[in-house]
Amino acid sequence: MGPDAVRQGRIELGRQLAALRKAAGYTQDTFAPKMLYGRSTIANVETGGQRAPREFWQRCDRELGTGGVLTRGYDAVEAIAQRQRVQDARRTAVNSLRSGSSTRVTAGEVAFVDPEDGAYVGLERAITVAARQSSEHAMTAGALAVSDISIDQLRDDATHIARDFGTLTPAEAIRETLRVRDLAVAALGRTGRPAQQHDLYLVTAQAVALLASASVDLGLWPAAMQYARAADTYGEIIGHAGVRAYAKGMQATVAYWTGQTHESVRHATAAVALAPAGTARVRALSVLARAWSHRGADDEVGRTLTAAEDARGDDGDDLLHDVIGGEFGFGEAQQARCASTAWLQVDRPAEATTAAATALEITMTQTMAPWSTVAAEARVDLATCHLSSEAIDACEDVLLPLWSMPPDWRRTGLLGRLNRVQVLLSTPAWRQAPEARQVTDLVAAFLAQRPAPPALPSA
């Protein structure tokens, strides 16, 4: 029994999963969100090319109603793998002893047997060898470490960037975050300590999540998706649901901005499934409402926004969303702004007006960063609502504070909303109206000046 038996066992288990999935009416695309994995992972597992943890198979059994058959299959394959590891360890111990002085095994001494040629290895000698090897490994691992103070500094830097995100232009945010990411990745290569690796993976996950957000702000969609997927991967490595929920939400955001509406709902649904209680869940549900709005599903928009309002009352303690906050936070003004945009997308101007006015009112009672994205986007949503009710003067008034915004602060979310205003003003209802021309000219001039995106390394 060797590696081939383990490989064949995983292939057979994967085939069994594929057969049960198809029998239940799932495609790989529809099954993956239920498992909280990507379609490619499902495909790899079903062909035996990737080992999935026991929790994956337990989730499969629950979803497919198998009575635990897949988990039992996984346990059987892992038992074969464990026996193979034991045999390999014994073979290594025998070879190690053979390279040193010979050991005579006296009568009554407990011994191991080499499965190849029956050579006996005294238990005491084997333990001595193993102890020496363990000691040498521990000393090597201990030498592979970085200063805890350095990790604390990186953690603080990542936290400050997240909290100050709204006070930085997208280009500034990218520059600062890349520095932290590069330092964290370099430190990961210098430490062998699991606790330090965990902390550094978390810092790296935060950094690439922030890079995803800044890339979205600049409309750099391929880079944004790469960074969001990287954050999701780091979150999976360290088992951090908050990181993964944020990353899935960013993937959903990129998807609906780039017209991939079905993918957007899939990613956002996965974000909701992962999100811990509190702010993380409010954000995930709000993103899901946006995703549904791009599918034109106004009933789902209403249901999901109601769920987000209900989730606001739940206390949360997620490190990213509830403790660090800042860009990872999601306040009531952001929630209302998100709702107004979703309602506009499904042509429900009355609900959109209420939500946009609420968002703008909240921002006016808070100390906001200069050129607040939330306030600016709420203004544009409200202006769009005024146009739908033919109130051009009210539209002009609510947009007035925007025109002095420096180009470096003009994020894609704001520009996209103003594009919609421009489209509305170009319709026959407004094209010939003299009172609309000034607004049209101001919008066109604003859209013509955008921030210059920096060159971005890959995730």
Phi, psi and omega per residue, in radians:
M1 nan 2.183 -3.075
G2 -2.512 -2.813 -3.119
P3 -0.988 -0.553 -3.135
D4 -1.100 -0.631 3.139
A5 -1.157 -0.700 3.100
V6 -1.135 -0.795 -3.132
R7 -1.065 -0.788 -3.137
Q8 -1.140 -0.642 3.096
G9 -1.082 -0.711 3.135
R10 -1.219 -0.624 3.086
I11 -1.102 -0.800 -3.128
E12 -1.126 -0.701 3.122
L13 -1.135 -0.703 3.094
G14 -1.096 -0.724 3.093
R15 -1.084 -0.673 3.119
Q16 -1.123 -0.736 3.092
L17 -1.067 -0.795 -3.123
A18 -1.044 -0.746 -3.118
A19 -1.135 -0.762 3.139
L20 -1.176 -0.666 3.116
R21 -1.090 -0.822 -3.135
K22 -1.127 -0.678 3.127
A23 -1.097 -0.527 3.128
A24 -1.467 -0.038 3.076
G25 1.545 0.251 3.135
Y26 -1.683 2.473 2.836
T27 -1.585 2.973 3.070
Q28 -1.079 -0.633 -3.135
D29 -1.145 -0.708 -3.113
T30 -1.436 -0.424 -3.124
F31 -1.404 -0.596 -3.055
A32 -0.976 -0.826 3.140
P33 -1.062 -0.552 3.112
K34 -1.127 -0.552 -3.124
M35 -1.590 -0.113 -3.109
L36 1.146 0.543 3.068
Y37 -2.231 2.921 3.072
G38 -1.409 2.827 3.138
R39 -1.034 -0.660 -3.117
S40 -1.098 -0.611 3.096
T41 -1.131 -0.781 3.109
I42 -1.026 -0.775 -3.129
A43 -1.089 -0.757 -3.133
N44 -1.146 -0.727 3.132
V45 -1.130 -0.715 -3.080
E46 -1.208 -0.367 3.078
T47 -1.716 0.026 3.136
G48 1.399 0.171 -3.094
G49 -1.506 -0.131 -3.115
Q50 -2.483 2.372 3.076
R51 -1.521 2.216 3.095
A52 -1.844 2.612 -3.128
P53 -1.231 2.911 -3.101
R54 -1.043 -0.628 -3.138
E55 -1.048 -0.594 3.098
F56 -1.060 -0.827 -3.093
W57 -1.211 -0.595 3.059
Q58 -1.106 -0.714 3.121
R59 -1.144 -0.699 3.082
C60 -1.043 -0.795 3.140
D61 -1.039 -0.751 -3.132
R62 -1.136 -0.772 -3.078
E63 -1.206 -0.652 -3.068
L64 -1.658 -0.096 3.105
G65 1.096 0.810 -3.046
T66 -1.575 -0.152 -3.085
G67 1.309 0.326 3.060
G68 1.617 0.181 -3.054
V69 -1.138 -0.630 -3.120
L70 -1.252 -0.667 3.109
T71 -1.141 -0.683 3.094
R72 -1.134 -0.671 3.075
G73 -1.103 -0.726 3.088
Y74 -1.064 -0.783 -3.132
D75 -1.073 -0.663 -3.140
A76 -1.148 -0.745 3.117
V77 -1.136 -0.715 -3.141
E78 -1.161 -0.561 3.088
A79 -1.134 -0.697 3.082
I80 -1.101 -0.763 -3.141
A81 -1.097 -0.677 -3.139
Q82 -1.151 -0.727 3.109
R83 -1.103 -0.634 3.117
Q84 -1.156 -0.701 3.118
R85 -1.113 -0.682 3.115
V86 -1.114 -0.782 3.133
Q87 -1.089 -0.722 3.117
D88 -1.102 -0.701 -3.136
A89 -1.149 -0.702 3.125
R90 -1.136 -0.737 3.141
R91 -1.078 -0.691 3.118
T92 -1.121 -0.723 3.142
A93 -1.126 -0.718 3.135
V94 -1.104 -0.802 -3.134
N95 -1.093 -0.633 3.125
S96 -1.140 -0.710 -3.130
L97 -1.206 -0.665 -3.134
R98 -1.101 -0.505 -3.122
S99 -1.344 -0.230 3.125
G100 -1.873 -2.692 -3.129
S101 -1.282 2.670 -3.125
S102 -1.289 2.644 -3.127
T103 -2.175 2.206 3.118
R104 -1.598 2.265 3.133
V105 -1.671 2.023 -3.108
T106 -1.483 2.892 -3.131
A107 -1.045 2.407 3.098
G108 1.534 -0.169 -3.138
E109 -1.378 2.305 3.102
V110 -1.187 2.425 -3.056
A111 -2.469 2.769 2.970
F112 -1.675 2.754 3.091
V113 -2.088 2.255 3.049
D114 -1.287 2.126 -3.062
P115 -1.130 -0.273 -3.081
E116 -1.443 -0.871 -3.019
D117 -2.269 0.147 3.065
G118 1.358 0.190 3.141
A119 -1.151 2.401 -3.112
Y120 -1.651 2.502 3.108
V121 -2.183 2.122 3.137
G122 -1.101 2.385 -3.105
L123 -1.067 -0.753 -3.125
E124 -1.070 -0.744 3.139
R125 -1.140 -0.727 -3.130
A126 -1.097 -0.712 3.126
I127 -1.132 -0.695 3.129
T128 -1.084 -0.779 3.128
V129 -1.092 -0.801 -3.122
A130 -1.081 -0.684 3.136
A131 -1.109 -0.751 3.137
R132 -1.119 -0.752 3.136
Q133 -1.127 -0.688 3.115
S134 -1.114 -0.708 3.133
S135 -1.114 -0.750 3.140
E136 -1.131 -0.697 3.121
H137 -1.129 -0.740 3.141
A138 -1.080 -0.718 3.127
M139 -1.144 -0.676 3.107
T140 -1.150 -0.785 3.141
A141 -1.126 -0.652 3.126
G142 -1.145 -0.563 3.118
A143 -1.263 -0.472 3.121
L144 -1.493 1.484 -3.120
A145 -2.671 2.803 3.045
V146 -2.104 2.903 -3.122
S147 -1.150 2.347 3.059
D148 -1.071 -0.536 3.118
I149 -1.123 -0.681 3.114
S150 -1.108 -0.706 3.122
I151 -1.167 -0.708 3.090
D152 -1.034 -0.708 -3.137
Q153 -1.143 -0.737 3.105
L154 -1.110 -0.692 3.108
R155 -1.095 -0.769 3.116
D156 -1.125 -0.710 -3.140
D157 -1.086 -0.774 3.139
A158 -1.120 -0.667 3.117
T159 -1.138 -0.769 -3.131
H160 -1.109 -0.694 3.127
I161 -1.106 -0.758 3.132
A162 -1.070 -0.767 -3.098
R163 -1.281 -0.487 -3.131
D164 -1.694 0.138 -3.012
F165 -0.962 -0.706 -3.107
G166 -1.233 -0.261 3.139
T167 -1.689 0.001 -3.127
L168 -1.926 2.515 2.955
T169 -1.207 2.775 3.110
P170 -0.955 -0.688 -3.141
A171 -1.134 -0.713 3.099
E172 -1.130 -0.735 3.141
A173 -1.074 -0.731 3.128
I174 -1.115 -0.783 -3.114
R175 -1.056 -0.822 -3.117
E176 -1.187 -0.700 -3.066
T177 -1.262 -0.642 3.087
L178 -1.054 -0.660 3.121
R179 -1.060 -0.819 -3.132
V180 -1.147 -0.759 3.137
R181 -1.049 -0.804 -3.106
D182 -1.096 -0.706 3.119
L183 -1.163 -0.700 -3.138
A184 -1.167 -0.732 3.129
V185 -1.133 -0.723 3.105
A186 -1.092 -0.722 3.124
A187 -1.137 -0.614 3.097
L188 -1.042 -0.582 3.123
G189 -1.318 -0.154 -3.095
R190 -1.925 -0.026 -3.114
T191 -2.121 2.488 3.046
G192 -1.976 0.143 -3.100
R193 -1.530 2.144 -3.076
P194 -0.982 -0.722 -3.117
A195 -1.118 -0.732 3.108
Q196 -1.178 -0.683 3.104
Q197 -1.067 -0.737 3.115
H198 -1.042 -0.847 -3.120
D199 -1.089 -0.696 -3.114
L200 -1.266 -0.629 3.043
Y201 -1.091 -0.658 3.131
L202 -1.159 -0.754 3.094
V203 -1.081 -0.761 3.135
T204 -1.105 -0.702 3.106
A205 -1.078 -0.767 3.106
Q206 -1.066 -0.739 -3.091
A207 -1.121 -0.830 -3.102
V208 -1.247 -0.481 3.036
A209 -1.137 -0.737 3.082
L210 -1.145 -0.651 3.082
L211 -1.129 -0.618 3.068
A212 -1.089 -0.783 -3.133
S213 -1.119 -0.782 3.132
A214 -1.140 -0.602 3.100
S215 -1.169 -0.670 3.042
V216 -1.067 -0.748 -3.141
D217 -1.018 -0.501 -3.126
L218 -1.734 0.024 -3.135
G219 1.247 0.423 3.121
L220 -1.594 1.355 -2.918
W221 -1.150 -0.811 3.120
P222 -1.061 -0.735 3.119
A223 -1.132 -0.732 -3.141
A224 -1.038 -0.754 -3.141
M225 -1.178 -0.681 3.096
Q226 -1.063 -0.827 -3.129
Y227 -1.137 -0.696 3.137
A228 -1.116 -0.729 3.107
R229 -1.154 -0.666 3.105
A230 -1.094 -0.755 3.108
A231 -1.054 -0.729 3.113
D232 -1.063 -0.741 -3.141
T233 -1.135 -0.813 3.105
Y234 -1.058 -0.720 3.116
G235 -1.086 -0.650 3.115
E236 -1.189 -0.686 -3.138
I237 -1.013 -0.753 -3.070
I238 -1.724 0.054 3.097
G239 1.169 0.716 -3.080
H240 -1.859 1.806 -3.071
A241 -1.129 -0.625 -3.135
G242 -1.112 -0.759 3.094
V243 -1.062 -0.802 -3.092
R244 -1.156 -0.673 3.117
A245 -1.100 -0.768 3.116
Y246 -1.093 -0.774 -3.108
A247 -1.123 -0.740 3.101
K248 -1.109 -0.671 3.096
G249 -1.097 -0.689 3.095
M250 -1.144 -0.675 3.091
Q251 -1.101 -0.683 3.092
A252 -1.117 -0.704 -3.134
T253 -1.099 -0.810 3.107
V254 -1.060 -0.712 -3.091
A255 -1.116 -0.788 -3.103
Y256 -1.302 -0.471 3.061
W257 -1.240 -0.423 -3.112
T258 -1.832 0.277 3.023
G259 1.421 0.155 3.136
Q260 -1.648 1.283 -2.944
T261 -1.190 -0.677 3.132
H262 -1.182 -0.731 3.086
E263 -1.084 -0.648 -3.135
S264 -1.067 -0.806 3.114
V265 -1.103 -0.687 -3.141
R266 -1.083 -0.835 -3.140
H267 -1.135 -0.743 -3.106
A268 -1.167 -0.645 3.082
T269 -1.097 -0.710 3.089
A270 -1.128 -0.645 3.104
A271 -1.082 -0.757 3.126
V272 -1.097 -0.731 -3.133
A273 -1.106 -0.578 -3.110
L274 -1.492 -0.493 -2.915
A275 -1.106 2.229 3.000
P276 -1.166 2.866 3.100
A277 -1.084 2.658 3.120
G278 1.824 -2.543 -3.050
T279 -1.038 -0.672 -3.118
A280 -1.018 -0.714 -3.122
R281 -1.273 -0.654 3.085
V282 -1.048 -0.818 3.129
R283 -1.054 -0.874 -3.073
A284 -1.048 -0.747 3.129
L285 -1.164 -0.648 3.115
S286 -1.153 -0.700 3.079
V287 -1.138 -0.680 3.113
L288 -1.102 -0.664 3.083
A289 -1.067 -0.746 3.086
R290 -1.068 -0.746 -3.127
A291 -1.089 -0.784 3.113
W292 -1.103 -0.612 -3.115
S293 -1.099 -0.574 3.120
H294 -1.329 -0.168 2.997
R295 -1.664 -0.042 -3.122
G296 1.291 0.335 -3.066
A297 -1.637 1.412 -3.036
D298 -1.162 -0.521 3.089
D299 -1.144 -0.742 3.107
E300 -1.168 -0.620 3.079
V301 -1.034 -0.863 -3.136
G302 -1.083 -0.769 -3.131
R303 -1.097 -0.748 -3.069
T304 -1.263 -0.658 3.091
L305 -1.146 -0.625 3.070
T306 -1.127 -0.725 3.095
A307 -1.091 -0.646 3.116
A308 -1.144 -0.703 3.097
E309 -1.106 -0.708 3.115
D310 -1.146 -0.677 -3.114
A311 -1.180 -0.399 3.139
R312 -1.052 -0.478 -3.117
G313 -1.410 -0.121 -3.113
D314 -1.554 2.323 3.072
D315 -1.265 2.523 3.115
G316 -2.319 2.737 3.111
D317 -2.366 0.435 3.103
D318 -1.146 2.365 -3.069
L319 -1.001 -0.856 -3.088
L320 -1.197 -1.002 -2.949
H321 -1.353 -0.649 -3.009
D322 -1.818 -0.428 -3.100
V323 -1.753 -0.974 3.133
I324 -1.264 -0.889 3.103
G325 1.177 -2.465 -3.078
G326 1.119 -2.195 3.104
E327 -1.068 -0.518 3.126
F328 -1.432 -0.229 3.086
G329 -1.347 3.015 3.132
F330 -2.733 1.528 -3.057
G331 -1.339 3.131 -3.097
E332 -1.138 -0.586 3.117
A333 -1.149 -0.735 3.104
Q334 -1.125 -0.689 3.136
Q335 -1.100 -0.768 3.140
A336 -1.176 -0.710 3.097
R337 -1.059 -0.739 3.116
C338 -1.093 -0.709 3.125
A339 -1.124 -0.738 -3.115
S340 -1.093 -0.712 -3.137
T341 -1.169 -0.691 3.118
A342 -1.127 -0.756 3.137
W343 -1.135 -0.680 3.089
L344 -1.086 -0.675 -3.096
Q345 -1.094 -0.523 3.134
V346 -1.796 0.321 3.042
D347 1.024 0.882 3.042
R348 -2.110 1.308 -3.003
P349 -1.121 -0.529 -3.126
A350 -1.124 -0.859 3.119
E351 -1.147 -0.641 3.138
A352 -1.140 -0.701 3.130
T353 -1.064 -0.801 3.141
T354 -1.063 -0.790 -3.102
A355 -1.180 -0.759 -3.135
A356 -1.132 -0.725 3.114
A357 -1.119 -0.665 3.092
T358 -1.106 -0.806 3.136
A359 -1.044 -0.775 -3.111
L360 -1.173 -0.672 3.128
E361 -1.126 -0.718 3.136
I362 -1.129 -0.747 -3.124
T363 -1.116 -0.522 -3.130
M364 -1.291 -0.328 3.128
T365 -1.673 -0.040 -3.098
Q366 -2.009 2.783 3.021
T367 -1.455 1.831 -3.066
M368 -1.793 2.707 3.068
A369 -1.163 2.654 3.063
P370 -0.969 2.419 3.134
W371 1.008 0.821 -3.139
S372 -0.973 2.227 3.116
T373 -1.118 -0.716 -3.102
V374 -1.082 -0.843 -3.124
A375 -1.110 -0.759 -3.104
A376 -1.117 -0.763 -3.123
E377 -1.206 -0.627 3.075
A378 -1.101 -0.665 3.099
R379 -1.069 -0.758 -3.124
V380 -1.184 -0.708 3.080
D381 -1.050 -0.751 -3.134
L382 -1.157 -0.677 3.090
A383 -1.086 -0.683 3.101
T384 -1.096 -0.697 3.087
C385 -1.106 -0.708 3.121
H386 -1.098 -0.675 3.109
L387 -1.120 -0.662 3.139
S388 -1.135 -0.433 3.089
S389 -1.772 0.229 3.076
E390 1.085 0.557 3.115
A391 -1.791 1.334 -3.050
I392 -1.164 -0.599 3.133
D393 -1.128 -0.736 3.117
A394 -1.150 -0.641 3.085
C395 -1.073 -0.820 -3.130
E396 -1.082 -0.727 -3.104
D397 -1.140 -0.767 -3.054
V398 -1.255 -0.432 3.136
L399 -1.503 -0.264 -3.009
L400 -0.882 -0.778 -3.114
P401 -1.122 -0.260 -3.071
L402 -1.328 -0.525 -2.872
W403 -1.165 -0.312 3.117
S404 -1.655 0.100 3.141
M405 -1.161 2.229 3.108
P406 -1.094 2.571 -3.098
P407 -0.968 -0.613 -3.090
D408 -1.133 -0.289 -3.118
W409 -1.692 -0.017 -3.037
R410 -1.491 1.691 -3.076
R411 -1.452 2.797 -3.062
T412 -1.039 -0.651 3.131
G413 -1.037 -0.715 3.117
L414 -1.218 -0.779 -3.111
L415 -1.130 -0.669 3.110
G416 -1.116 -0.694 3.108
R417 -1.168 -0.686 3.108
L418 -1.196 -0.529 3.023
N419 -1.012 -0.696 3.119
R420 -1.133 -0.701 3.079
V421 -1.067 -0.753 3.141
Q422 -1.066 -0.716 3.111
V423 -1.102 -0.761 3.128
L424 -1.078 -0.717 -3.112
L425 -1.233 -0.281 3.130
S426 -1.578 -0.046 3.119
T427 -1.304 2.763 -3.119
P428 -0.931 -0.547 -3.095
A429 -1.084 -0.502 -3.071
W430 -2.055 -0.273 -2.974
R431 -1.018 -0.663 -3.077
Q432 -1.725 0.062 -3.102
A433 -1.425 2.062 -3.104
P434 -1.007 -0.641 -3.075
E435 -1.203 -0.311 -3.133
A436 -1.573 -0.274 -3.044
R437 -1.133 -0.681 -3.128
Q438 -1.107 -0.758 3.109
V439 -1.103 -0.733 3.126
T440 -1.024 -0.803 -3.130
D441 -1.129 -0.710 -3.140
L442 -1.145 -0.729 3.119
V443 -1.109 -0.785 -3.133
A444 -1.075 -0.736 3.129
A445 -1.146 -0.676 3.131
F446 -1.133 -0.789 -3.098
L447 -1.202 -0.411 -3.101
A448 -1.267 -0.344 -3.127
Q449 -1.970 1.881 -3.098
R450 -2.109 2.756 3.099
P451 -1.159 2.515 3.090
A452 -1.446 2.078 -3.096
P453 -1.251 2.452 3.085
P454 -1.350 2.858 3.030
A455 -1.279 2.308 -3.083
L456 -2.007 2.311 2.991
P457 -1.277 2.858 3.123
S458 -1.243 2.849 3.124
A459 -1.248 nan nan
